[in-house]
Amino acid sequence: MAHKALRGRKGPAKPGVRSELKRQKKKKNQRRADQKRCRQKRQAEIAAGVTPQEASSEAQAVPEPTNKERPDQPEKADKPQTPQPPAKGKQGKQPLPKLMTKAEARQQAADERHNLGLYNEGDRILLVGEGNFSFALSLCRILGPEGCAGGIFATAFDSEQAVKRKYADAAQNRKEIEEKFSGVTLVGVDATRLHQISEFRDSFTKIVFNFPHLGSGEKDVEKSIADHQELLSKFFISAVQCLRPDCKTEIHVALKTGQPYKSWKVVQIGRAACPGELQLLNVVPFMVSAWPGYEHRRTAGFDEQLSKRDSQELEKGAKVYVFSRAAQDTEETRPPKKKSRGRR
């Protein structure tokens, strides 16, 4: 007999399709939440510098005491502890590393190959505007002693005393370039007067100017843009005279993305400075990860309190503008003339 309070009510409904779908959706959402918590825990461990193997070994080495091991505590059922997020204090606040997707990883690998493909073994390369000579050293390490046989010439605008004062690691980098890879490092070389050095004229297959900057601290934005455009124009005019005329040659200029670098209009400046000679061949992202050991430095030098290590200033992006010049029509490059046959 039914209870009087339940008279007239329908019995419990049988589980149908709609309830089954709700159950599956709830289970799916729970699984996603568990995966998200595991991912956040892994990111927190990476940010703290702890690998998953170390975390597991530490957990095994120092087990959490239970209630049974604490006689002063009443026995309670052990509850699984959820990982606590790191404290959000001003000092301990650290951004979590961004996890790349497979597509992003493939794109990064392709960009790194494009960077490394800019230089070949046997190239005679002139690097201008070097600071601590870390890019030149990284290039030498990648090409190897045999690949540098064509000649690596790394130059800086500053004097010997200024280089030592601004960049503490420059001396060691220069020593390795010269002794291990038979390269040449020079100081006091003006990028706008390269052609005035007799050994440089008609000598190089590639000339590289990474992140040119006057470092004058000019507050007037329009004047600063005009000054840097003049710097680039004079560099192109001088650099073209140092390229070998008997083969295809290139000039590389690396700039940060965004303003004010976009307003420098490096492509238009290059074409206008050397009309009919330079053509834009390609633009590729500058990948710091392709150059192990390279550390970007400002023109003003490195300061522990003001500067950033590990090329953090290039995280917003940078590009390499590749200009090419075809072989010049000289007597050495002209094909031999065919002898004309007279009438028989």
LINJOQUI-V62172 format. One record per residue. N is the residue number from 1. PSI is psi in whole degrees, -180 to 180 (999 if undefined). OMEGA is omega in whole degrees, -180 to 180 (none if undefined). NEAR is the number of other C-alpha atoms within 12 Angstrom. Layout:
BEGIN
n=N psi=PSI omega=OMEGA near=NEAR
n=N psi=PSI omega=OMEGA near=NEAR
END
This chain:
BEGIN
n=1 psi=137 omega=-179 near=6
n=2 psi=152 omega=177 near=10
n=3 psi=146 omega=-175 near=8
n=4 psi=-29 omega=180 near=8
n=5 psi=-16 omega=-177 near=8
n=6 psi=6 omega=-180 near=11
n=7 psi=135 omega=178 near=10
n=8 psi=-9 omega=179 near=9
n=9 psi=151 omega=178 near=11
n=10 psi=152 omega=178 near=9
n=11 psi=169 omega=180 near=9
n=12 psi=133 omega=-178 near=8
n=13 psi=144 omega=177 near=10
n=14 psi=143 omega=179 near=10
n=15 psi=121 omega=-180 near=11
n=16 psi=-164 omega=-177 near=11
n=17 psi=-41 omega=-176 near=11
n=18 psi=-42 omega=179 near=12
n=19 psi=-36 omega=178 near=13
n=20 psi=-40 omega=177 near=13
n=21 psi=-40 omega=178 near=13
n=22 psi=-39 omega=180 near=14
n=23 psi=-44 omega=179 near=15
n=24 psi=-39 omega=179 near=14
n=25 psi=-41 omega=179 near=14
n=26 psi=-39 omega=178 near=14
n=27 psi=-39 omega=179 near=14
n=28 psi=-43 omega=178 near=14
n=29 psi=-37 omega=178 near=14
n=30 psi=-40 omega=179 near=14
n=31 psi=-40 omega=178 near=14
n=32 psi=-40 omega=179 near=14
n=33 psi=-40 omega=178 near=14
n=34 psi=-42 omega=179 near=16
n=35 psi=-38 omega=179 near=14
n=36 psi=-42 omega=178 near=15
n=37 psi=-41 omega=178 near=18
n=38 psi=-40 omega=180 near=19
n=39 psi=-42 omega=177 near=21
n=40 psi=-38 omega=178 near=23
n=41 psi=-43 omega=179 near=24
n=42 psi=-41 omega=179 near=28
n=43 psi=-38 omega=178 near=25
n=44 psi=-38 omega=178 near=27
n=45 psi=-39 omega=178 near=25
n=46 psi=-42 omega=179 near=23
n=47 psi=-32 omega=179 near=22
n=48 psi=-3 omega=179 near=22
n=49 psi=22 omega=-180 near=16
n=50 psi=123 omega=178 near=17
n=51 psi=159 omega=179 near=17
n=52 psi=-35 omega=180 near=20
n=53 psi=-42 omega=179 near=14
n=54 psi=-40 omega=-180 near=15
n=55 psi=-41 omega=-180 near=20
n=56 psi=-39 omega=180 near=15
n=57 psi=-39 omega=177 near=13
n=58 psi=-38 omega=180 near=14
n=59 psi=-35 omega=179 near=13
n=60 psi=-35 omega=-177 near=11
n=61 psi=-39 omega=-178 near=10
n=62 psi=85 omega=-179 near=10
n=63 psi=149 omega=179 near=12
n=64 psi=126 omega=179 near=16
n=65 psi=141 omega=-180 near=12
n=66 psi=177 omega=-179 near=17
n=67 psi=-28 omega=-179 near=15
n=68 psi=-29 omega=-180 near=14
n=69 psi=-7 omega=179 near=13
n=70 psi=97 omega=-177 near=12
n=71 psi=-23 omega=-179 near=11
n=72 psi=-9 omega=-180 near=9
n=73 psi=141 omega=176 near=12
n=74 psi=149 omega=-178 near=12
n=75 psi=130 omega=176 near=13
n=76 psi=157 omega=179 near=12
n=77 psi=132 omega=179 near=10
n=78 psi=127 omega=180 near=12
n=79 psi=139 omega=178 near=10
n=80 psi=131 omega=-179 near=8
n=81 psi=130 omega=177 near=7
n=82 psi=142 omega=-180 near=11
n=83 psi=132 omega=179 near=17
n=84 psi=136 omega=178 near=14
n=85 psi=154 omega=179 near=22
n=86 psi=151 omega=-179 near=22
n=87 psi=142 omega=-177 near=12
n=88 psi=52 omega=175 near=11
n=89 psi=165 omega=-179 near=9
n=90 psi=-36 omega=-178 near=9
n=91 psi=-38 omega=-177 near=9
n=92 psi=6 omega=-178 near=13
n=93 psi=116 omega=-180 near=14
n=94 psi=136 omega=179 near=19
n=95 psi=137 omega=179 near=15
n=96 psi=141 omega=180 near=20
n=97 psi=140 omega=-179 near=16
n=98 psi=127 omega=178 near=15
n=99 psi=127 omega=-178 near=15
n=100 psi=145 omega=172 near=12
n=101 psi=171 omega=179 near=10
n=102 psi=-37 omega=179 near=10
n=103 psi=-41 omega=178 near=11
n=104 psi=-38 omega=178 near=13
n=105 psi=-41 omega=178 near=14
n=106 psi=-40 omega=180 near=13
n=107 psi=-40 omega=179 near=17
n=108 psi=-42 omega=179 near=22
n=109 psi=-38 omega=178 near=20
n=110 psi=-41 omega=179 near=20
n=111 psi=-37 omega=178 near=26
n=112 psi=-39 omega=177 near=22
n=113 psi=-38 omega=178 near=21
n=114 psi=-39 omega=178 near=24
n=115 psi=-48 omega=-179 near=31
n=116 psi=-28 omega=179 near=28
n=117 psi=-7 omega=179 near=18
n=118 psi=-19 omega=-175 near=35
n=119 psi=142 omega=-178 near=31
n=120 psi=160 omega=176 near=25
n=121 psi=137 omega=180 near=24
n=122 psi=-5 omega=176 near=20
n=123 psi=144 omega=172 near=31
n=124 psi=107 omega=-167 near=34
n=125 psi=135 omega=174 near=42
n=126 psi=120 omega=177 near=46
n=127 psi=124 omega=-179 near=45
n=128 psi=155 omega=179 near=44
n=129 psi=25 omega=177 near=44
n=130 psi=149 omega=178 near=44
n=131 psi=-78 omega=178 near=48
n=132 psi=8 omega=177 near=44
n=133 psi=23 omega=-179 near=44
n=134 psi=-34 omega=177 near=39
n=135 psi=-42 omega=178 near=40
n=136 psi=-40 omega=179 near=47
n=137 psi=-42 omega=178 near=42
n=138 psi=-41 omega=178 near=29
n=139 psi=-42 omega=179 near=40
n=140 psi=-41 omega=-180 near=45
n=141 psi=-37 omega=-179 near=29
n=142 psi=-43 omega=180 near=26
n=143 psi=-31 omega=-179 near=30
n=144 psi=166 omega=-179 near=25
n=145 psi=-39 omega=180 near=24
n=146 psi=-37 omega=180 near=20
n=147 psi=-25 omega=179 near=23
n=148 psi=7 omega=-177 near=32
n=149 psi=-26 omega=179 near=22
n=150 psi=-26 omega=176 near=27
n=151 psi=121 omega=174 near=35
n=152 psi=118 omega=179 near=45
n=153 psi=111 omega=180 near=41
n=154 psi=127 omega=-175 near=41
n=155 psi=152 omega=176 near=39
n=156 psi=150 omega=-180 near=39
n=157 psi=-34 omega=-176 near=33
n=158 psi=161 omega=176 near=29
n=159 psi=174 omega=-179 near=20
n=160 psi=-44 omega=-179 near=23
n=161 psi=-39 omega=-180 near=16
n=162 psi=-39 omega=179 near=22
n=163 psi=-43 omega=179 near=33
n=164 psi=-38 omega=-179 near=23
n=165 psi=-40 omega=-176 near=19
n=166 psi=-39 omega=-170 near=26
n=167 psi=105 omega=-177 near=33
n=168 psi=-26 omega=-177 near=23
n=169 psi=0 omega=-177 near=24
n=170 psi=-39 omega=-176 near=37
n=171 psi=-44 omega=180 near=26
n=172 psi=-40 omega=179 near=20
n=173 psi=-43 omega=179 near=35
n=174 psi=-40 omega=-180 near=38
n=175 psi=-43 omega=-180 near=22
n=176 psi=-39 omega=179 near=24
n=177 psi=-43 omega=-175 near=35
n=178 psi=-42 omega=-174 near=25
n=179 psi=-40 omega=-175 near=16
n=180 psi=-34 omega=-174 near=20
n=181 psi=6 omega=177 near=30
n=182 psi=31 omega=177 near=25
n=183 psi=177 omega=-179 near=36
n=184 psi=129 omega=175 near=32
n=185 psi=132 omega=-178 near=39
n=186 psi=150 omega=176 near=33
n=187 psi=162 omega=-180 near=29
n=188 psi=30 omega=-179 near=24
n=189 psi=120 omega=180 near=28
n=190 psi=125 omega=-178 near=28
n=191 psi=-18 omega=179 near=40
n=192 psi=0 omega=-179 near=29
n=193 psi=37 omega=-180 near=26
n=194 psi=-37 omega=-177 near=34
n=195 psi=-14 omega=179 near=25
n=196 psi=-10 omega=174 near=18
n=197 psi=113 omega=-172 near=20
n=198 psi=-33 omega=-180 near=12
n=199 psi=-17 omega=-178 near=16
n=200 psi=-24 omega=-173 near=31
n=201 psi=130 omega=177 near=22
n=202 psi=43 omega=-172 near=28
n=203 psi=-21 omega=-168 near=30
n=204 psi=150 omega=175 near=35
n=205 psi=-25 omega=180 near=41
n=206 psi=136 omega=177 near=40
n=207 psi=130 omega=-171 near=46
n=208 psi=131 omega=176 near=42
n=209 psi=99 omega=-178 near=39
n=210 psi=121 omega=173 near=39
n=211 psi=63 omega=178 near=35
n=212 psi=140 omega=179 near=38
n=213 psi=138 omega=-179 near=34
n=214 psi=-31 omega=-180 near=25
n=215 psi=26 omega=-177 near=20
n=216 psi=-18 omega=-178 near=16
n=217 psi=27 omega=-179 near=16
n=218 psi=127 omega=-179 near=15
n=219 psi=-30 omega=180 near=10
n=220 psi=113 omega=-175 near=12
n=221 psi=-45 omega=-178 near=17
n=222 psi=-42 omega=179 near=15
n=223 psi=-39 omega=178 near=17
n=224 psi=-42 omega=179 near=23
n=225 psi=-44 omega=179 near=26
n=226 psi=-40 omega=180 near=22
n=227 psi=-41 omega=-180 near=24
n=228 psi=-33 omega=174 near=32
n=229 psi=-39 omega=177 near=30
n=230 psi=-40 omega=177 near=26
n=231 psi=-47 omega=-179 near=31
n=232 psi=-41 omega=-179 near=40
n=233 psi=-47 omega=180 near=31
n=234 psi=-35 omega=178 near=26
n=235 psi=-47 omega=-180 near=35
n=236 psi=-44 omega=-179 near=42
n=237 psi=-40 omega=-180 near=29
n=238 psi=-41 omega=-176 near=29
n=239 psi=-37 omega=-179 near=48
n=240 psi=-34 omega=-179 near=47
n=241 psi=-9 omega=179 near=34
n=242 psi=2 omega=177 near=36
n=243 psi=147 omega=178 near=39
n=244 psi=134 omega=-178 near=34
n=245 psi=-10 omega=-172 near=27
n=246 psi=7 omega=-180 near=21
n=247 psi=170 omega=177 near=24
n=248 psi=130 omega=-176 near=25
n=249 psi=167 omega=-176 near=37
n=250 psi=153 omega=172 near=39
n=251 psi=127 omega=-179 near=48
n=252 psi=132 omega=176 near=44
n=253 psi=122 omega=179 near=42
n=254 psi=132 omega=180 near=38
n=255 psi=151 omega=173 near=38
n=256 psi=155 omega=177 near=32
n=257 psi=164 omega=179 near=26
n=258 psi=-173 omega=-179 near=16
n=259 psi=151 omega=3 near=17
n=260 psi=4 omega=-173 near=22
n=261 psi=-32 omega=178 near=27
n=262 psi=-32 omega=-179 near=20
n=263 psi=-10 omega=178 near=23
n=264 psi=-24 omega=176 near=30
n=265 psi=60 omega=-175 near=25
n=266 psi=-34 omega=-179 near=42
n=267 psi=-47 omega=180 near=34
n=268 psi=-37 omega=180 near=22
n=269 psi=-43 omega=-180 near=30
n=270 psi=-43 omega=180 near=37
n=271 psi=-39 omega=-179 near=24
n=272 psi=-35 omega=-179 near=22
n=273 psi=-36 omega=-178 near=25
n=274 psi=71 omega=-177 near=27
n=275 psi=133 omega=179 near=18
n=276 psi=-6 omega=-179 near=16
n=277 psi=-49 omega=-177 near=28
n=278 psi=136 omega=175 near=33
n=279 psi=140 omega=178 near=30
n=280 psi=116 omega=-179 near=28
n=281 psi=-43 omega=-176 near=23
n=282 psi=160 omega=173 near=21
n=283 psi=119 omega=-178 near=26
n=284 psi=149 omega=176 near=31
n=285 psi=139 omega=174 near=33
n=286 psi=115 omega=-176 near=37
n=287 psi=111 omega=178 near=33
n=288 psi=-33 omega=-179 near=34
n=289 psi=-18 omega=179 near=25
n=290 psi=-13 omega=-175 near=26
n=291 psi=84 omega=-180 near=28
n=292 psi=133 omega=179 near=22
n=293 psi=-11 omega=-180 near=24
n=294 psi=132 omega=177 near=33
n=295 psi=117 omega=-178 near=35
n=296 psi=137 omega=179 near=39
n=297 psi=145 omega=177 near=37
n=298 psi=163 omega=179 near=30
n=299 psi=-32 omega=-179 near=27
n=300 psi=-10 omega=-180 near=23
n=301 psi=-173 omega=-177 near=28
n=302 psi=132 omega=177 near=27
n=303 psi=127 omega=-177 near=16
n=304 psi=-31 omega=-176 near=12
n=305 psi=-27 omega=-175 near=8
n=306 psi=-31 omega=-175 near=12
n=307 psi=164 omega=179 near=20
n=308 psi=141 omega=180 near=18
n=309 psi=171 omega=173 near=20
n=310 psi=33 omega=173 near=19
n=311 psi=37 omega=-180 near=27
n=312 psi=-23 omega=-179 near=19
n=313 psi=-12 omega=-180 near=21
n=314 psi=8 omega=-178 near=27
n=315 psi=-28 omega=180 near=20
n=316 psi=-10 omega=176 near=17
n=317 psi=151 omega=176 near=21
n=318 psi=158 omega=-178 near=30
n=319 psi=151 omega=175 near=30
n=320 psi=120 omega=178 near=35
n=321 psi=118 omega=-176 near=36
n=322 psi=114 omega=176 near=35
n=323 psi=140 omega=-179 near=39
n=324 psi=153 omega=174 near=35
n=325 psi=128 omega=-179 near=36
n=326 psi=162 omega=178 near=25
n=327 psi=138 omega=-178 near=23
n=328 psi=154 omega=-179 near=23
n=329 psi=89 omega=178 near=16
n=330 psi=175 omega=-179 near=14
n=331 psi=-33 omega=-179 near=12
n=332 psi=-32 omega=-176 near=13
n=333 psi=-13 omega=180 near=16
n=334 psi=139 omega=176 near=14
n=335 psi=150 omega=-180 near=9
n=336 psi=139 omega=-180 near=9
n=337 psi=141 omega=178 near=8
n=338 psi=137 omega=179 near=7
n=339 psi=130 omega=-180 near=6
n=340 psi=135 omega=180 near=6
n=341 psi=132 omega=177 near=6
n=342 psi=172 omega=177 near=5
n=343 psi=143 omega=178 near=4
n=344 psi=999 omega=none near=3
END
